[in-house]
Amino acid sequence: MLPPNPVEQNIYEMDLATRNLNRIESLPENLYEAINELDRDEVVQEALGPHIYSRFRLAKIKEWEHYSSRVYEWEIEEYLAKF
């Protein structure tokens, strides 16, 4: 696979349409998305081996479930009065 063409602009200042036009992909936005990417990455899975990979994945799923089942102070401050 060839690397993409270089981009000389600050990609964090680009809107989504411009990033898509330049074929700039985003990293996973949360742990759940990262786990899904890990599931597609055969190189990492092979490097870890089946035992370590499955244990690591299970630990990350539990971490995500723990995190996503809570309401955080920022959410309370941001949304409680609005809705």
Secondary structure as GFF3:
##gff-version 3
##sequence-region A 1 83
A	DSSP	three_ten_helix	11	13	.	.	.	ID=ss1
A	DSSP	alpha_helix	16	21	.	.	.	ID=ss2
A	DSSP	alpha_helix	31	40	.	.	.	ID=ss3
A	DSSP	alpha_helix	42	68	.	.	.	ID=ss4
A	DSSP	alpha_helix	73	79	.	.	.	ID=ss5
###
